[in-house]
Amino acid sequence: MKVALDARALTWATTRGIGRYQFNLANELIKLGVEIFLVVEKANFFITPPPRAKIIEVPVSAPKKIKALLWSQIALPRKIKQLPIDLYHNTADNGLPLFCPVPSVITVHDISPLLFPQFSYIFWPLSRKIIYKTHLLINKFSKAEIIAVSKTTKNDLVRHLKINPAKINVVYNGFNPPKLFSEQKIEENLKRFSIKSDYFLFVGGIEPRKNLLFLVKAFNRYLQEVKTNEVLVITGETGKYIEAIFCYQEIQEYFKTAEGAMVKDKVIFTGEVSEEEKTSLMKKSIALAYPSVYEGFGFPPLEAASIGVPVITSPVSGMLEVAKEFALFASPDNLKELSEAFKKIKNKDLRNKLVAQGLIRARQFSWTATAKKTLLVYEKILNKSARATVIK
């Protein structure tokens, strides 16, 4: 089987979710014998593509405001028509050609900009908003099958876009269990952060949806009640994206208030961290605190659980679906609940129970399993296409 995958996220200057998905899915499909063509606009890779993948450049010259739409609806279909492929897989929520020359499928990770416009959509220029909604309509009305990374995402697509559930296939993401290091190596990795106290940790993108101002306020409440020297460590780039800048500035404004000033010196922003640093920070933390308002899937809770770190997260969307067996849940809008969770997670018996359950649950997710189930979707699509051709 020959499959073209949208791999544009491998050229973005970030290692967050979609890029991880594209790399690992392609890598595992190649191991299963699938011939993979990685489609990008330009081969300026931030994440090195898997070996044996064929790189296909699809350049397009157009004003920035309409470039994404012209790429997906004109330049890409033309290129696909020239490729010796059986199927095209768009892997990044949107960008599927309405009229694709070959059978196609799109992976939808989430539709959070539609569900929570106050967290990202409002920051976008008008052109990007129009293109996003156009691509949502294409996902709905095209003949392409859809892969949803969780039941949460499938339900959202059915409920909010009225997409026929029969064309939505749930295939969970895999994840890469963090590589563990010696105690000496962990200490070396943590040196640059100068953390001198025990700490709770947030890992992920700095953006309003991650609920970080709420996290800081709940931690402040916890500190006032417990009187401890513990700190809150927040990883992630704070100045690269408009959502991150807004979120970081919002927290800085809180620190200027009488209430926020009490916690200002107890919150450490690390900036962007390497995978080694992230794993080391996780391993030495009291717990991962991940109070996101919404996730289609959510990698950090699984990563923490896989190395024996307790998790506090929100009982909503993908977090509830993925982490229900092992997380301590606190509502993403109740300061008292999250503050109490900081206290509860330090109970030895509870920690041991959550850690044991987390290790079991984490073993149920792998990129190999994701690729095998994705391959079944491909076979379903191609069989359906073959039947349609015979009928004609």
N, C-alpha and C positions, 0 to 999 in steps of 0.2 A: 504494500500500500504506500502511496506517495501523498504526503499531506503538506500543505503550506500553512505555516503558523504566523500570525501577527506577532512580531517580536520587537515592536517599537520601544517597549518599556526597558529593554536591555540597553537602549541608548540614552535613557534618562539618567541624570546625575543623582540617583538614589537607589538604595537596595530594598525599598519597601515592597509590599505585597505582590503587586502585579508583575514586577520584574522577576521576583522569586518564582512565581507561578509559571511564567513563560520559560525560564531557564530549566526548572526541574521537570516540567511536563515534557519539554522537547528532549531532554536528556534521557528520561525514562522510556519515552516512546521509541527512541533510537535503539535502546537496549532490547526492546520488544520486536525489533526488525522493521520498524516503520521508517521510510525514507523521508527525512524532514527538510523542508525548505523554510528558512526563516526570512520573513518579509519585513523590511525596514525602509524608511525613506532614505537614510544615509547610514553607512556602516561605521558610524562613530560610536563604538560600543563602550559603555560604562561598565557593564557586566560582560565578561568574556563569554561568547556563546559556546554551547557544547561542542566538543569535537565531533566531526563527521556530519554536522549540519551544513547544508548548502545555504549560502547567504545570497539573498535576492534584494537588490536595491530598487526602489520605486521612487525616483525623484519627481518632484512636482514644483513648478514655478508659479506662484500665486501670492496675492496679498495675504498676510498672516491671518486676517480675520476670516477668510474663507478657505484657507489652505487645507485644513483637516477634512472639510466636506468634499473638496475637489479631489483630494487624495483618495478618500474611501469610495467615492461614487464614480470617478472617471479614470484616474491613473491606475488604481489598484485593479479594477475589473479588466482593463486592457492587458495588464501584466499577467494576471491570472490566466487569461485566455491563451497566453503564449507558453505557459509552464506545463510540463508533462505531469500534472498532478490529478489525483482522484477527488480531492476534497480540500476546501479552505476552512481554516479554523481561526476566527477572530477571538482573541483571548483577553481582550481588555475593555469589556463592558459596552463599547460602542465603536463604530467605524466599519460596520458590516455593509457591504454593497447591497443595495436594494435588489439589483438584478445581477446576481453572481453567476458567472459562466459555468461553474461547477457546483455540485452539492456543497452545502455550507452549514456551519454551526458557530454559535457565538457563546462564549462564557461570560455570564453576568455575575460579578462579584457582589455588588449591591447597587441599590438605586438611592443611596443616602442623599444626594443633592436634591432629589425630588421629594423625599420624605422629610428632610430637615433642611430646608433652604437657608435657614438662619445660620447654619454652620459652615456653608461653603458657597452655595449658589449665589447668595447676595453679593459676594466678593467678585464674581465673574463679570467681564465685560458683556455687553448685550450680544455680540456676535457669538461668543462661546455658549451663552444660554440658548440661543436659537439652534446652534449646531447640536448641542446636547439633546434638546427635545426632539429635533429632527431624527437623530439616531435612535432615540427611544421608540419613535413611531416606526422606524425601519425594522427594529427588532420585533415589534409587534406584528407588522403586516407582511414581512418577508416570509418566504417558504422555509427559511433556515430553522433548524432545531436549536434549542437553547440548553446550555449546561448552566445550572445554578450551583454555586459552591456550598449551599446549605438549604435545608427546608425553609429556613427563614427567608432567604432570597427568593425561592420559588413562590412562597406564599405572598410576598410583597409584589412580585410580578403579576400574579393572578389578581390580587386584591386591588392594586392601584393602577395597573395598566390593562387589566381585563384580558390578559394573554391566556390562550387556551392551555390549561395545565397539561394536556396530552403531549404538547411539544416541548415541555420543560423536563429535563433530566437532572436529578440531583446527583452530583459527584463531589464528594468532600475534597477539600484541599488536603494535601499531605503537609508535612513539615520536616525540617531537618533538625533532629535532636542536637542541641549545642554540644560541641566537643568539650569535654572536661579536662582541666589542667591540674598540675600539681599545686599544692598550697603555695609554694614559692613563686610559681608562674602567675597565680592569681594575684598575689601581693604585688608583683612587678606590674601587672596590668592596671592595678588600682592606684598606683603611686601618683599619677598625674591629677587625680581628683582630690587628694588631700582630705579624705573623709575620716574624721577622728572619732565618730560615734556610730552606734548601731543605726541602721536606716531601713526605711521602707523605700521601695523602688517603683517608679513608673518607667516603662519602656514603650516606645512607639512614636508616631508622628505628633509633632506639636500642632494641634489644630483644635478649634472649638468643640468639635464632636467628641473629642477625647475627654472633655469635662474636667480640664485641669484646674481651672479656678475653683470649682467645686471641691476638687481633691485637696487643694491647698487650704481652703476654708475648713474642711472637715479635719484635716491634720492639725490645724491651729486649735480647733475645739478639743481634739484629743490631747494636745500638749497642755492646755490649760487645766484639764481634768486630771491628768496623770502625773504631771510635773516630771518629765523625763528629759534627758539630753539627746534623745533620738532625733534624727533628721529625715527629711524627705528628699530623695534624689530623683531628678527628672531628666531623662535623656532625650536627645533629639535636637535637630537644627532649629534655631529660634529666629533666624533672620533671612532665610532663603525664599520662603513662599509667603504670599500675602496673608494666608490663614494663620501661619505660624507667627508672623509679626504681630498680627492682631491679638492672638491668644497670649503671647508673651507680654505685650504691652498692657493687656488687661490685668494680668497678674501683678505687673510692676505698679500699676495704679492702685491696686488693692494694698500693696505694701506701704503706700503713702498714707493710708488711713490709720486711725488709732488702733483699730482691731488688727489690721494686716501687719503693722509694724512689729507686733509681738512674735510673728512667725518668720519675718523676713530673713533673719540669720539662720533659720532652721531649714531653709529650702535651697538645695544646690542644683543648679542647671549645669549639666556636663557638656552641652553641645552634642554634636554628632559623635557617635562612638563606633569603634570597630567591632566586629563579631566577637573577637577575643575579649575585649573590654566589656561588652554587653553580657557575655556569659559569666565573666568574673564578678561583675556587679550583681547579677542575679544570684549567683551561688552564695555570696556573702550577705545577702539581704535578709531582713526579718521575713519579708513577704513581698510579692509583687502586688502592687495596688493598681488596678486597671478599671476605673469607674466609667468607661465609655458609655455614651448615650445610645450608640448603635454600632454594630459591626455585622457585616454579612457573614464573617467567619471569625477572624481574630486569632492571630498567630501567637502573641506573647503569652497568654495563659497556658497554652500547650507547651511552649518552650520551657517555661518555668517548671511546670509539672513534671516534665520529662527528666529534669535534673534534681528532683526532690525539693523544690521550693514551693511553699504554700502560696495560694492565690486568693486575693480579694477582688471580686469583679461584680458587674451589674447583672441582675437576673432578667435580662432582656435580650432579644434578637439572637445573633450568633453566639454570644457568650453563654447564654443559658443552654443553648443546644449543644455546644461543644464541651462546656465545663461543668455541666450539671452534676456530674458524679464526684467532682473533687474540689470545687471552689467554695469559699465562704462568700455568700452573696449579700450585697447591700444596695438598696435602691439608689439610682443615680441622681436623685433629687431630694434625698433625705440626709441632711448633715449628721443627725444623731445616729442613724443606722451605720453610716460609714465610720464615724468616730468610735462607735461601739465595736465595729469589726476590727479596728486597729487593736483594741484591747483583747478581744476574743482570740485572735489569731496567734497570740503569744502563749495560749494555754497548751501545755505540752501534749496532753492526750489528744486534743483536737488537731494539733499540728501533725502528729504522727498519723492520725486517721486520714487527713486530707492528703498528706504526702503519699501514703500507700495507695490511695484511690487514684491519685494523679498519675503515678507511675504506670498503673494498669491501663488507665484511659489513654495515655499518650501512645502506648504501643498499638492502639487501634488505628492510628493514622500514619500513612506513609505515602511518599510520592510514587512508589511502585504501584500501590493499590489505586491511586488516582489515575495513573496512566493506563492501567488495565481496564478500569471502568470507563475511561474516556475512549479507549479503543473499541469497547463494546458499543458505545454511542456511534462511533464512526461506522462500524459494521451495520448497525441498524439503519443509518442514513443511506449508505450505499446500497443496501438491500432494497430499501424503499424506492430509491432512484431507479434501480434495475427493474423492479416490478412496473414502475410507471412507464419506463421505456418500452417494455414488452407490450403493455396495454395499448400504447399509442400505435 
